[in-house]
Amino acid sequence: MRKIVAILFCCAALASAQGPRRAPGFALPDIRMLTGHTDGQFHDLADYRGKVVVLEFFQTTCPHCAAFANILAQVETKYGDKVAILAVANINTDNAAQVDQFVSGHKISYPVLLDQGQMMFSYVRSPGRADLPHVYVIDPNGYIRADYVYDVTSRDIFEGKGIFTEIDKILVKK
């Protein structure tokens, strides 16, 4: 019996110690495409290969998401074209008009994509854990290096300078 428990414990430890996982691919329309702008387009994760990608899942009614939009604007200013920022809204909870209003209200200049839930499901490993905001930091080779949901332990990522530290770690390795 002890051997079985020990084997199960070792298997659990190995499973939790796995390295980074490949970021699931996607191609989603941006908000500009659905609101009639002529410069709207599809965004494919593969198009961002070679850059650090900050991928955020948000909801327009989330106060932490609104605060994080300001942090992402700072990321955009600091890193320029070294880092790509992609925000994703679920159109089952936010319609295109709500997302467009959020983008305008926060003066968001990075792409805001619209998902029906399938793409988010491929990222969020625990389907019951779809708390927002949820951010992934993806390295230039397409691997998820960091994954954060807003809570007490990740407050510095969403309200402070923690996201800059995560990006810097990846850029130094590059």
C-alpha positions as CSV (number, residue, x, y, z in Angstrom):
1,M,0.0,0.0,0.0
2,R,2.8,2.4,0.9
3,K,4.5,1.7,-2.5
4,I,1.3,2.6,-4.3
5,V,0.9,5.9,-2.3
6,A,4.6,6.7,-3.0
7,I,4.2,6.0,-6.7
8,L,1.1,8.2,-6.9
9,F,2.9,11.0,-5.0
10,C,5.8,10.8,-7.4
11,C,3.5,10.9,-10.5
12,A,1.7,13.9,-9.1
13,A,5.0,15.7,-8.5
14,L,6.2,14.9,-12.0
15,A,2.9,16.1,-13.5
16,S,3.1,19.4,-11.7
17,A,6.8,19.9,-12.6
18,Q,6.2,19.7,-16.4
19,G,7.8,22.5,-18.4
20,P,6.0,25.2,-20.3
21,R,3.3,24.1,-22.6
22,R,2.8,25.3,-26.2
23,A,0.3,28.1,-26.5
24,P,-2.8,26.8,-28.4
25,G,-3.0,28.4,-31.9
26,F,-5.9,30.6,-32.9
27,A,-7.2,33.0,-35.5
28,L,-9.8,35.5,-34.3
29,P,-11.3,38.7,-35.7
30,D,-10.6,41.9,-34.0
31,I,-13.3,44.3,-32.8
32,R,-12.7,46.7,-35.7
33,M,-13.7,43.9,-38.2
34,L,-17.0,43.4,-36.4
35,T,-17.8,47.1,-36.1
36,G,-17.5,47.9,-39.8
37,H,-14.0,49.5,-39.9
38,T,-12.1,48.8,-43.1
39,D,-8.9,48.1,-41.3
40,G,-10.3,45.3,-39.2
41,Q,-8.5,41.9,-39.5
42,F,-8.0,38.4,-38.2
43,H,-5.1,37.8,-35.8
44,D,-3.3,34.5,-35.8
45,L,-1.0,33.7,-33.0
46,A,1.5,32.3,-35.5
47,D,1.9,35.9,-36.9
48,Y,3.5,36.9,-33.6
49,R,6.2,34.3,-33.6
50,G,9.5,35.9,-32.6
51,K,7.9,38.3,-30.1
52,V,6.8,38.1,-26.5
53,V,3.0,37.9,-26.5
54,V,0.9,39.1,-23.6
55,L,-2.5,37.5,-24.1
56,E,-5.3,38.8,-21.8
57,F,-8.8,37.4,-21.4
58,F,-11.1,40.2,-20.1
59,Q,-14.7,41.2,-19.6
60,T,-16.0,44.8,-20.0
61,T,-17.7,44.9,-16.6
62,C,-14.6,43.7,-14.7
63,P,-13.0,46.5,-12.7
64,H,-9.6,44.7,-12.5
65,C,-9.7,44.3,-16.3
66,A,-10.2,48.1,-16.7
67,A,-7.2,48.7,-14.4
68,F,-5.1,46.2,-16.3
69,A,-5.9,48.0,-19.6
70,N,-3.8,50.9,-18.2
71,I,-0.9,48.6,-17.3
72,L,-1.0,47.1,-20.8
73,A,-0.8,50.6,-22.3
74,Q,2.4,51.1,-20.3
75,V,3.7,47.8,-21.6
76,E,3.0,48.9,-25.1
77,T,4.8,52.2,-24.6
78,K,7.9,50.6,-22.9
79,Y,8.5,47.6,-25.2
80,G,7.2,48.8,-28.5
81,D,7.4,46.1,-31.2
82,K,9.3,43.6,-29.0
83,V,6.0,42.7,-27.3
84,A,2.6,42.1,-28.8
85,I,-0.5,42.6,-26.7
86,L,-3.7,40.8,-27.6
87,A,-6.8,41.2,-25.5
88,V,-9.7,38.7,-25.9
89,A,-13.4,39.3,-25.1
90,N,-16.0,36.6,-25.1
91,I,-18.9,37.7,-27.2
92,N,-21.2,35.4,-25.2
93,T,-20.8,37.7,-22.2
94,D,-20.0,41.0,-23.9
95,N,-21.5,42.0,-27.2
96,A,-19.5,43.8,-29.9
97,A,-20.9,47.2,-28.9
98,Q,-19.9,46.8,-25.3
99,V,-16.4,45.8,-26.3
100,D,-16.1,48.7,-28.7
101,Q,-17.2,51.1,-26.0
102,F,-14.6,49.6,-23.5
103,V,-11.9,49.9,-26.2
104,S,-12.8,53.6,-26.9
105,G,-13.2,54.4,-23.2
106,H,-9.8,53.1,-22.3
107,K,-8.1,54.3,-25.4
108,I,-6.9,50.8,-26.2
109,S,-4.6,50.7,-29.3
110,Y,-3.6,47.1,-29.2
111,P,-5.7,44.4,-30.9
112,V,-8.9,43.4,-29.1
113,L,-10.2,40.0,-30.4
114,L,-13.6,38.5,-30.1
115,D,-14.0,34.8,-29.1
116,Q,-17.1,32.7,-28.7
117,G,-15.5,30.7,-25.9
118,Q,-13.6,28.0,-27.8
119,M,-10.3,29.8,-27.8
120,M,-10.5,30.6,-24.1
121,F,-11.4,27.0,-23.3
122,S,-8.2,25.9,-25.1
123,Y,-6.1,28.1,-22.8
124,V,-7.8,27.8,-19.4
125,R,-6.8,24.4,-18.1
126,S,-9.5,24.3,-15.4
127,P,-12.8,25.0,-17.2
128,G,-14.4,26.1,-13.9
129,R,-11.6,28.5,-13.4
130,A,-12.4,31.2,-15.9
131,D,-11.9,34.1,-13.5
132,L,-11.0,37.4,-15.2
133,P,-8.7,39.0,-16.0
134,H,-6.6,36.1,-17.0
135,V,-3.3,36.8,-18.6
136,Y,-0.7,34.5,-20.3
137,V,2.8,35.6,-21.2
138,I,4.0,33.6,-24.3
139,D,7.6,33.5,-25.3
140,P,8.9,34.1,-28.9
141,N,8.8,30.4,-29.6
142,G,5.2,30.0,-28.7
143,Y,5.4,28.6,-25.2
144,I,3.4,29.8,-22.2
145,R,5.9,31.0,-19.7
146,A,3.5,32.6,-17.2
147,D,-0.2,32.4,-16.4
148,Y,-2.0,34.6,-14.0
149,V,-5.6,35.1,-12.7
150,Y,-6.3,38.1,-10.6
151,D,-6.2,37.4,-6.9
152,V,-4.3,38.5,-3.8
153,T,-1.1,36.8,-4.9
154,S,-1.1,38.2,-8.4
155,R,-2.1,41.8,-7.6
156,D,1.3,43.2,-8.6
157,I,0.9,41.7,-12.1
158,F,-2.4,43.4,-12.6
159,E,-2.0,46.6,-10.7
160,G,1.8,47.1,-10.3
161,K,5.0,46.4,-12.3
162,G,4.9,42.6,-12.0
163,I,4.1,42.1,-15.7
164,F,7.2,44.0,-16.6
165,T,9.4,41.7,-14.6
166,E,7.8,38.6,-16.4
167,I,8.4,40.2,-19.8
168,D,12.0,41.2,-18.9
169,K,12.8,37.6,-17.9
170,I,11.8,36.4,-21.3
171,L,13.5,39.2,-23.2
172,V,16.8,38.6,-21.4
173,K,16.7,34.9,-22.4
174,K,16.0,35.8,-26.0
